[in-house]
Amino acid sequence: MNNTALALLAFLPLILAGVLLIGFRMTAKVVMPIVFIVTTVIALTAWQMSVNRVVASALQGLILTASILWIIFGAILLLNTLKHSGGITAIRNGFSDISPDRRVQALIVAWLFGCFIEGASGFGTPAAVAAPLMVVLGFPALAAVVVGMMIQSTPVSFGAVGTPIVVGVSGGVDKAGITEQLVAQGSSWEEYFRLITSEVALTHGVVGILMPLIMVMIMVRAFGANRSWKEGLAIAPFALFVGICFVVPYMLAGVFLGPEFPSLIGALVGLAIVIPAAKRGFLAPREIWDFPETSRWPKSWIGDIDVQPVETAGKTPISTFNGWVPYILLAVFLVISRTVEPVKQALNAVSFGWSDILGEDKVSGTLEPLYLPGGILVFVVLITIFLHRMTRNDIQQAVGESCRTILGAGFVLIFTIPMVRILINSGVNAADLVSMPVAMAQFVSNSVGSVYPFFAPAMGALGAFITGSNTASNLMLADFQFNVAQQLGVSTAMMIAVQAVGAAAGNMIAIHNVVAASATVGLLGREGITLRKTIQPTLYYLIFTGIIAMLAFYTFGITDPLIGK
């Protein structure tokens, strides 16, 4: 079988998933078992993977599935706890003091608060936290998921305190070999790494400045009574103001401080500036925009989880501040757990794992229940129980509702993530072939030649679409992108940077991220609808990043220490 045929076979599971989910509008719980079987057959036949390695990869995927389900459970449990404690009522009332305009609420809750959670945590947590919070405020569940998925763009490369760059880029290239080349050029790895970080931040800043506006326009167009682009454009001055307030400190942090802080600092500065401005109506349109009356919502907009406040008669009302305290604590604890080394080590000490599963080299899985955002979320829930003085009956109902919700997500993810691990681990095989994702990337590179830089972000996005992770995409494809850049004689640092940017954008359409976000608001089975909406901002991000790459290489002649200055 020739290389082209093999590459097309590698693409088949992804194409099949897209066609069935988006084209035929089938549910993920039907599609993903089919895709898993197809992937397994291709791995065993065309790639000649051993049965043992396929099974080990599937088991590795199940361990990762447990980690993701733990995060989803924590997010749902916090939501249900606040529903039964009266916290939801307090949060909803508090937002009327900032702005009743749903567009403004989306920009603050989804974009700025979501970017902060991404910077602190990653792991798809922003959508899992922001989506139910928006539903609490009165957003349709489907709108909340679509908007929540669009958070998974600009902040992602510096999410989880910079993990996609610190771990993904550093671990995805031949660091020792590159360092040797850099030293020969009178440079160092540290200088090269700073250059990559800066270029990631600047590229994201240029493209991401419009993301708040695009997010709101898609929301208004898809979920407004008039389905009007004009109503979305009406808030353009404020949305651009939000974009600037986020990306300027974000870029400065990326250039001068390193990869750990851009998303955190951009979001914090943005929140500090934007919330007071919103209260004063700065740049806000005169017409207040809202969704149609609830009675007019199509069934597809409404989730299966009831987030309406329960009856709290006889209880002391919770203040707005106390309603928000759990989310404030969540943000603080996430930052501490990722940046204070003794705390980080203590949380990581509780770990369950399986190294070299079934004897397969480098096929390992670990579950860290305290360090994962799920553990932090559950800890916040325990504090909330005492803070909001919940009764035993309230606690039992919150836990029971959360356990029932998690079952649906679990069924889909136990096929999705093992499928991903089979793809990634397919590089070890009897046919001596590269892994399926690398085969896809090589096919595209060989097909387009010197215009490959335009498609480089899309390759990063492909990696994230497969894995649901910017970090994993960088680990899998950064070295490939580096080698292509060397062959083309262009800046390897910039090529790795656009890989990282594209991988961030790919999170908007990563199937298991969509499933995870959908589960938090009871939308399992409607993943295809979300994907049809989020493909639009993903294409925007990849096209404009590709244009920036082409201009950087062939118009401005950007360089790095490996090709001279």
N, C-alpha and C positions, 0 to 999 in steps of 0.2 A: 504494500500500500504506500503510495507516494505521500510527500509531506502535506500537499494541499488537501488530500482526502482525509488525512489524520487531523489536520487543523479544523476542517469542517465537522468532523465527528466530535472534536473537543467542544466546538461551539453548540452542538446539538442540544445538550441539556438546558443551556441558557435560552436558546431560541424557543425550545419547546415550552419552557416555563413562561416566557413572555407571551407567546401565542395563545396558550391556554388561559392564562390569567387575564391578559388585557384584551386579546382578540375574541376569545370565546366566553369571557367573563365567568370562567369556572372558579370555584372557591379553592383557596390554598390547601384545604384539608383533602381535596380530591387531587389537585395538581401535583403537590410535592411528593406523595408516595409514588406517582407515575414517574416523575423526574428522577427520583432516587433509584428506581429500578433500572431506568435507561442508563443512568450514569454508571451503575454497578456493572451492567452488561458491557458497556464500552470499556470500562477499566479492566475487566477480566479478559476480554477478547482482543480488541485492537491494541490496548496498552500492555496486555499480558502481565498485569499485576497479579501477584499471588492471592489466593483466597484468604490466606492468613493476614496479609497487609490490608486488604479491603475490610475484613472484619475488624481489625485493629483500628483502622481509620474511623469506622462507624462507631466503635466504642469510645474513641477519642471525642467524636462529635457529640455523643450522648453526655459525656462529662461537661463539655462546653454548654450543651443545652441546659443542664442543671444550673449552671452559673447564670445563664440568661433568665431562666424561669425564676430564679431567686430574686433577681432584680425586678422583674415584672411583679412578682408577688409583693415585694416591699412597697412598690409604687401604688398598687391597688389597695393594699392594706392601709397605707397612710390616707388615701382618699376615703375609704370606707370609715376609718376611724374619725376623720373630720366630719363626715356626714352624720355620724351618730352622736358626736360630741357637741355639735352646734358650731363647729369651726367654719364649716362651709358658709353658713349664713353670715358670719362675721366677715369673711373674705369677700363675699359678694357685695355686702353693704359697703365695705371699704372702698371698692372700686368706683362707686358712684361719686366719691369725693375727688377722684382723679379725672375721669372722663367717662361719660356714658356711651361714647362712640366706640363701636366694636373694633374699628380699624386701629384706633389708638391703643385699645386694650391688647390687641394682637401684637402690636409692635413692642409693647412693654413686657407683657407676660411671656409671649412666645419668643420674640427675638432677643431682647436684652436679658431677661431672666433666664431664658433657655440657653443663651450663649454662656452665661455665667456657670450654669450647671454643667454644660459641656466642658468648659475649661477646667472645672474642678473634678469631674468624674469620668466623662466619656461613656463608653459601653452602651450607647443608645439611651442613656438615662434621660436626657433632655426631653425627648418626645414622650417617654413614659411618665415623666413628671408634669410637663407642660400641658399635654393633651387633656388629662382628666381635670387639671386646674381650669382650663378654658371651658370645659363642659360645665363645671361648677358655676362659672360666670354667665352661662346661658348660651354658649356656642353649640351648634349642632355637633354631634360626636364626629361625623365624617369631616366636617370643616376643621375640627380640632386636630384630627390626625394628619390631614393634609398640611395644615400650617405647621404642626409639630415636626413633620418630616423635613420641612424646608429649613429648620434650624440646622439640620445635618449638612451643612455646607461650609461657610466661611470659618466658623470657630473650630471645626473638627480637626484640622491639621495640628492645632495646639490644644486639643482636648486632653483630658486626664493628665493635666499638668505637663503637656508636651510629649506624651508617650508616642504618638505616630512619628515624630521626628527623632526624639531621643532613642527610642527603641527600634522603630520601624526603619528609619534611614540608616542609623548606625549599624544595625544588625543585618540590614538587607544588602549591603555592599561589602566588598573585600577591603575592609578597613586597613588591614596590615599592608596589603599591596598598594593601596592608594596612598597611605602614609609614606611609604618608601618613595613613591613617585614625587610626592609633594616635597619631601625633604631634599630630593635631588634638584628641585626647582627653587630651593631656598624658602619654602613655605612650611606649613604644618597642617595636621588634621584639624586642629582647633580653628584655624583661620578658614579653612575650606568649609567646615561645618557651620561656622557663623555666616558664611556667604550663602550657603543653602538656606539656612533659617531666614535670613534677611529677604532672599528672593521669594521664598514661600509667603512670607508676611506681606511683601509689597504686591505680589501678584494677587493674592487673596483680597488685599485692600482695594485694589483697582476694580476687580470684578465684583467683590462683595458689597461695595457701596450701594449698589442698586437692589440687593437682595431684599431689604425690608419693603421697598416699593413693590417689587415683583410678588412677594409673598402676599401683600395686601390686595394687589390687583387680581391675583388668581382667586383669592378668597371671595372678593366682592363679585367677580364675574361668575364664579361657580355657585355661590350660595346666597346671592342677593335676590331680592324680589324682582328687580328689573334686569338682572344678568348684564349689568352695564360696566364696560371698561371705564367709562367716564367717571363713575362714582369712585372707582379705584384711583384714577388719576387726580381726583379732587384733593386727595391727601398727599400728593407728591411732595409739596414743600416740607411737610412735617416728616414724611418717610425719609426723604433725603437728609434732613437734619438728623434723624435717628441714625442713618447710615454713617454720616460723617462723625457723629459723636462716638460711634463704636470703632470705626476703622482707623481713625487718626491715632488714638492711643494704642490701638492694636498693632499698627505698623511700627510705631515708635518703640513699643516694647519688643517686637520681633527683631528690630535692627539693633537696639542697644542693650537689651536685657537677656535675650535668648529665648528658647522655645517653650519654657515652662509657663510664661506669664501672659502672652498676648491676649488670649481669649478672656482670661480672668480680669485683666486690667481694662481691656476694651469694654467689657460688660459693666464693670463697676463704675467706670467713669461715665459711660453712657447712661446708666440708671440714675446717677447723681445729678446729671444735667437734664435728662429728658423728663423725669417725673415732675420736678417743679415747673418745667416749661409747659407740660401737658396740663397741669392744674390751672395755669394762667391762660390756657388756650393759645399759646404761642404757635403760630403758623398753622393752627388747626382750621379746617373748613367750617363755615358757619352752619352748614347742614349736618346734623348728627345722623350717622348711618347705623342701621341695625339690621339684623336678619328678619325675614318675614315672621309673622305670628307663628307660634309653635304648631298650631293646628294646620298650618299650610305646609309643614315640612314633609317631604317625601319620606317614605318608610326607610329608604336607604341611608338617610341622614342620621337616623336615630339608633343609638347603641342599645344593647341589651342590659346594660348596667344602669340601675336607677341611682343617680347622684343627687337627687333632690334631697334637701334637708329633711330629716325625720322630725316628728313632733317633739318639741322640747318644752312643752308646757310644764310649768312648775320648776324649771331649772333657771338658774341665774344666767342671763344672756352673756355670751362671751364677747369681749371687746374686739375691735378690729385688730389691734396689735396682737392680742393673744391668739386670734385666729391665724395670723401670719407667722407666729413664733415657730411652729413646726418647720415651715419652709426656711426660715432664717437659720434655725438650728441645723437643718439639713445642709445648707450651703456652707456654714461654718465648719461642721464636722467633716464634710467632704474635703475641704481645703486642708484642715489639720491632718487628716488621715493620709493625705498625699504629700504634704510638705514637711511635717515634723517627723524626723527620722525615727526617734524612739517609739512614737505612736505607730508609725507605719510598720516597724519591725514587730511590735507586739501583735498587731492585727494580722500580719502575715504569718505569725507563728502558728496560728490555727489553720492548718491546711490538710486537705485530703487529696491524694493524687496517685497516679499510676504511671510510672516511668517505663518507657520502652514496652508499651502494651503488646502482649503476646510475643514478646521478644523482638518486635520491630523497632529498629534504631530510629530515634528522634520522633517517635509517635507516642507522645505523652499527654496526659491531661491532669489538671489540678483544679480543685475547688477550694476557694478561700472565702468561707462564708462571712467572716467578720470584715475583711478588707473590701470585698465587693460592695458596690452601692446598695445591694439588697440588705446587707448587714447593717449599714448605716441607717437605712430607711426604717428597719425594724427597731433599731435603738431609738430613733426619733419617735416612733409610734409608742414605745414604752413610756417615754417622757411625756408625750401628749396625753396618755391615759391619766396620769396623775395631775398634769397641768390643767386639764379640762374637767377633772373630777368625774370621770366616766363610771357608770354602773357596770356590774358584772354582765347584765343582760345586753347592754350596748356593746361591750367588748366581744361577747360571744357572737352577736349578729355581724359585727365587722369582720371577725376572723372567718366565720362561716361563709359569708358572701365572697370573700377574697379567695378562699379555697375552691369554691365552685367555679369561679371565673378562670382560675389558672389552668383548669383541666383542658379547656379548648385550645389554648395556646400551646400547651404541652404536646398535644397530638400532632400539630403541624410541625413544630420545631424538631421533634424526634426524627423526622425525615429530612428536613431542610439542612440542618447543620451537619449530620453525618454525610450527606451528599457533598457538602462543601469540603469536608476533610478528605474525602476520597479524591476529589479533583486536585487538591493541593498536594496530597501525598503520592500522586501518581507518577512522580519523577523517579521512583525506585521501581523498576520493572524488568522483566526478562528481555524485552525488546530494545533496551538501552535508549529509550526515548526521554525527552524532557517532559516535565509535568504538563498536563493539559492547559493550564492557564498560560504557561510560557510558550507553548506551541501556538496558541491563539495570538499572542503578542508578536511572535516571530513571523507568523503569516502576514499580519498587517504591516509590519516593518518591511518585509521583503516585497510587498505588493505596491507600496507607495513611494519608496525611495527617499529622495531629498525633502519631500514635503512631510515626512514622518513627524516632525515636531508638532505639526497641527493636530495630529492624531495621538500624540503622546499622553495628553490628559485623559483621553477616552480610554487608553489602555489602563491608566491608573483607576479610572472609574469602573472598568470591567473587573479589575481585581477586587474592588470594594463591593461591587454588585454580587460577586461570587461569595465573598467572605463576610460581608457586612461590616468590614473593619478597614479604616484607613491604615492602621498599623500593619495589619496582615497583608494588605495590598503592597505597601512599601517593602515589607520583608520579602515578598514573593517576586516583585518586579523591579525594585530599585537597581539591582545589579544589571539586569537586562537593559534598562533605560541608559545606564552608564555606558555600557558597551556599544549601544547604538549611537550615542553621542560621539564616542571616540571614532567610530567608523565614519560618521558624517563630518568629523572635524569641528564640532561645535562644543559649546560649554557643557561639560558634564554636570556641573553644579546646577545650572539652570534646567537641564533636562530632568534631573532628580527632583528639582523644585516643582516643575509642572506635573510630574508624576504624583507628588504629594498633594498638590492642589486638586488634580483630577480625581484622586482617590477620595478626597474629602467630599467632592460633589457626588460621587457614586453612592455615598451613604443614603442619599435622598430616594434612591430606587432599590436599595438592597432589600431583598424579599423578607429576610428574617427580621430586619429592623421594622418593616411595615407590619409584619405579624405581631411583633412585640408591642408596638404602639397601639395597634388596633385592639389588642387584648385588654389594654388598660381601660378602654371605654366601651367594651362590648361590641366591637365591630368585626369579629372574626367571620370570615367568609366573604368580606367585601374588599379584599386586598387589591383586586384588579382595578376597582374604581379609584383608589388612592394612587396607584401607579400611573394611571392615565393622567392624573393631575400633576404629579411630581416629575414626570418626564419632561415637562416644559421648562421648569427652572434648571433641571439638570442639563438639558441641551444648551440653554443660555450660558451656563457656567463653562461647559466644555468648549463651546465654540469660541467664546471670548478669551478663554485661557489659551486655546490653540492659536488664536490670532496674536496674542501677546508673545507666545513662544516664537512664532515665525518672525515677528518684528524684532524680537530680541536677538535672534540668531542671524538673520539675513539682512536686516536694515541697520540695526544699531551695533551689530558685531560684538555682542556682549561676550566677555571672556572670563576665565578663571585661572588659578595658578597652574593648572595642568596643561593649558594651551597658551600660556604667556599672558602678558598684560599690555 
